[in-house]
Amino acid sequence: MRYSVPKGLFDIVPQEPKATDAWRCSARWQHLEKHVRQLAHDYGYSEIRTPMFERTELFVRGMGESSDIVSKEMYTFNDKADRSMTLRPEGTAPVMRAFVEKGLHQLGQFHKFFYIGPYFRYDRPQAGRYRQFHQFGVEAIGDASPEQDAEVIAMLADLYTRLGLQEWTVLLNTVGDSSCRAPYREALKNYLKPHFEKLSEDSQTRFNKNPLRILDSKDRGDQDLLKNAPSIHDYLSPASKVHFDSVCKHLDALLIPYSIAPNLVRGLDYYNQTVFEITATALGAQNSLGGGGRFDGLLDQLGGPDLPSTGFACGLERILLTMDAQKCTFDTAFHPFVFVVPLGDNAFDAAYQCTFALRREGIPADIAPKGRKVQKALQLADQKQATYALVLGDDEIQSGTAKLKHLQSRREIDIKLDALITTCEKLYANN
Ligand code: HAM
């Protein structure tokens, strides 16, 4: 019996046989994760890690029963004590749960967290959409200002710039506060009511449960109907309007280009005021590289202090696919600096000692397996893209001298074995 990875999941491996799958090579993930961590560091966000699954109720309360994620996409199971658990489909609700549970508000007024990890959604897999995918996300707690919203938007834009991505667009909108959403919801329903029969099935369901979500519909017919629909911007309270204008003003000042997308509401119930998404043309249908917004009531709703919050999450698979499509450059994968080639079984023990001595000094080193013929061992050194090969046989060990062969130029350096470490340290430092 041969097993295969379940549908919608994938492995991350050191090398992929097919060039089109190179985005799943571990070196690319490490490159991306390194940039993400550096970005978080540069913006003052600290790492938070929450468990892979939580009580189902947390996500139902957090994202809202009518959201697509809660109603259709959660991996939910009962544990042995018959409690309903769900593999986390997103990171915001768990971070807020941890914040409340640990009473982190006691440690200060402002908090900035980031997270990287796997998330789970049961949806039809396609390019850019997986059932286990990875997000980098941030949540800033305690600051209600439009400056904080602009910061998280600019931070995500900065990530894409640092990675060398081009042709992405910031879509920006506001969903106002509860005082403007209620009359807007009514206005939208009144506008759509005469067209109800023409709405898609999903939108018909949303009509009563959560009519604002109809604005998010990808259905062509729905989109046509929405062309003349009332806009949230005509229903904004003065405070919401000031907030939104100020976010725009700060993005202008930070030279972040954006388009106002009046129909962008995002799928989750917790948003208020600012919402945004960054899309990339290279991605096809699954074009959202990342998104987020303000979610001021969530902490309070989860039993915590009533602190304002804003944040985003972005999909690492989609970033890597876009980087691939746009031929962005990546750090090179790990390669041994010295590949030791023992000549014969007698020399193996000394060669083995040398390999460990190099490693202990922080010089990446590897050794050919015992019994390999020299030609095969040198092929292995090439395959591993080692910088140097060090051939060690009885003669070398007896004379205390050996040759360090630069595998690309084929140039050889004579070295004394008792100075192996210092010589390699110098070469490695100048590498
Ligand atoms: P979201 O829009 O549901 O937001 O997901 C954020 C990003 O995760 C998407 O833009 C996309 O890049 C990626 N993503 C989502 N689903 C999949 C999938 N099935 N396969 C691959 N990538 C996917 C949230 O999750 C919110 N928690 C963001 C947030 C944080 N809002 C405030 N703070």
Residues whose N, C-alpha, C, O or C-beta is under 5 A from the ligand:
A	BS01	HAM	E90 G91 T92 R121 G128 R129 Y130 F133 G137 V138 S288 L289 G290 G291 G292 G293 G311 F312 A313 C314 G315 R318
